[in-house]
Amino acid sequence: MNAAHHILETLQRNGIDTVFGYPGGCIMPLYDALAARDMAREAAGNIQHVLCRHEQGCALAADGYARASGRIGVCIATSGPGATNLITGVANAHRDSIPLLVITGQVPTTLIGTDAFQETDVLGMALGIVKHSYLVTSAEELPQILDDALSLAQSGRPGPVWLDIPKDILLTELPAPGPTLTPPAAPKTSPDVSAALALLRQANKPLLYSGGGVSLASAEDAFRRFAAVSGLPNVVTLKGIGNPGLANPDYLGMLGMHGSRAANKAVDQCDVLLVIGARLDDRATGQLQTFAPHARLIHLDADAAELGKLKTADIALPCELNATLDSLSEALEASPLRIEPWRQQCRNGFITQGFHAAQNDEPHAPITGTAFVRELSRLTPDDAIIACDVGQHQMWIAQHYEFGHPRHHLSSGGLGTMGFGLPAAIGAQFARPGQTVINVTGDGSFMMNAQELATIRRYKLPVKLIILDNQCLGMVRQQQELFYGNRESEINLDDNPDFVALARAFDIPALSIHRVDQIQRGIGTLLAYNKAIVLHVAIAREDNVWPIVKPGASNIEMLDESYRTNNHPIKERIA
Amino acid sequence: MSPTTTQSSTCHQLACRMQAEPAALERVCQVIRIRGFRIDQMQVVNEGEVLAITLQLTGDRPVSMLCSQIEKLHSVLTLTLAGQQAPARQTA
């Protein structure tokens, strides 16, 4: 077999059954090997190749597959433009620590460095957006590189690993891969947590702050046990949404720029902040100098480089979260914390200063994003997967949709990639074929990867799409309104295509709603239909996300609708 | 961040051993630039499978943060930080 066959065989032996890709010149040997395997109808468990309609779609679909499944995602493209089109998707995975194996063809070895057709320096271009990358320079080294890449992408803090393989190497004969040796699982040991426990026990107002690292470590159960045993009031980052589950009485919601007042206030008042699986990102902390000003910090993370990167921790523990959380839970089970007044204060705070949506029961009233998302949350099954795009709708989902598990909430956190949602939903549907998968998007984001409707149609995926259409780039408009003297600049999208007609052109049925009394029927139709369907929801252009913290400001300086009324009346918009 | 230096900039000397793979030097140089440091001197000796790299750097940020990012590079085998030296001359 040649190296291309060898790659596919290795993927299959490692349990990879779905890859997302797009063929082209230098990767053709791999596609030829795929075709040969299909023709030979090799053993059950053959690899399914999903042809997306743009390489960015391939990378983001692989990302969505990995997020929803907890397994590695694989994407494939050719050299040159194929590889450059992957870049945004791979960067997206890198920023959110998603395990990906990225395989690109490269021009033949002898042509590298000659400016050959479709040659780009992929290794050089991708350096800043990968956990590691390889330019394969001989067929003999390929088996070891493949093994290393698969292991590296999924170990420690996960991330994308990129293999750039010249065409001549793909065609070189190699022996079949040997039996897959399951590497011994990394020992799950806890560091000494006695100092952390001592600090927690001294605290009157301790607070738990969790992020995406909990899910990346598959530590949801250990986290929930610890949250229950400790009784700590808790806040989450965007990527930590779902960590506490639906039944945690001490949950205060997301913190940060669009966090709840209750969450940001608790951070401001706490005297010990226990950060678990989070990197203290600027969107979460706001102005760092005023973040958690009274707190001593305990920071637990798999990546030692995150400890002390932005804020010095009193206790910094690079650790495997499952074992460490179990150690903490065992100690607290034996001797619980006594923080009842603080717990009660936080619970009361969440009742009055959690996320609230204005209720308008007037049947013909226009739909607001928050009311729609609340109804969506109420009507969808508990295990539905929501893949967001980026913008106002993303924040309304983060604030008002109730997630029972972090793998049900797919959101581009670090990179903030408009166009993420649709391909991510495709990947999630392949990973979870029996679950309801909904892409909630905006009119701006949807148009960034709308071509992937063709992928949905081709594979007959029952992915649901909801387009919250305010005919503008709403988050940019909102910030221009609030922070740039209400001067609108290049945010107008009122010449959007007819989204219903567009969906139908892809043979996907669609319906449109714009009044409050249509919400239930619209969502009901969406959920009852067992195939792909698009629900277009016209919402008011002036809908804003509240609260909001001005970028760079302190999280306690949260603005709400009263700020708009007092400072920037809509009617005074500059012409 | 532009890796220009200020009066408070500090010189650091790092010794790094890396696997001699195609992009090894680019990786370490990129991390140094992105994390806000400037390379003043660099010496590289190819020892076959390993590159022995000696770096003299200037920067305002804590060098420990740079070291932890360089150590994350998969092809870095060892990294040693020599004692901190006198503040750099003002250059910007």
Chai-1 contact restraints between the chains, C-beta under 6 A:
chainA,res_idxA,chainB,res_idxB,connection_type,confidence,min_distance_angstrom,max_distance_angstrom,comment,restraint_id
A,L123,B,A23,contact,1.0,0.0,6.0,A-B,restraint_1
A,L127,B,E26,contact,1.0,0.0,6.0,A-B,restraint_2
A,L127,B,R27,contact,1.0,0.0,6.0,A-B,restraint_3
A,L127,B,Q30,contact,1.0,0.0,6.0,A-B,restraint_4
A,H132,B,H74,contact,1.0,0.0,6.0,A-B,restraint_5
A,L135,B,P22,contact,1.0,0.0,6.0,A-B,restraint_6
A,A305,B,S68,contact,1.0,0.0,6.0,A-B,restraint_7
A,A305,B,Q69,contact,1.0,0.0,6.0,A-B,restraint_8
A,A305,B,K72,contact,1.0,0.0,6.0,A-B,restraint_9
A,K309,B,M65,contact,1.0,0.0,6.0,A-B,restraint_10
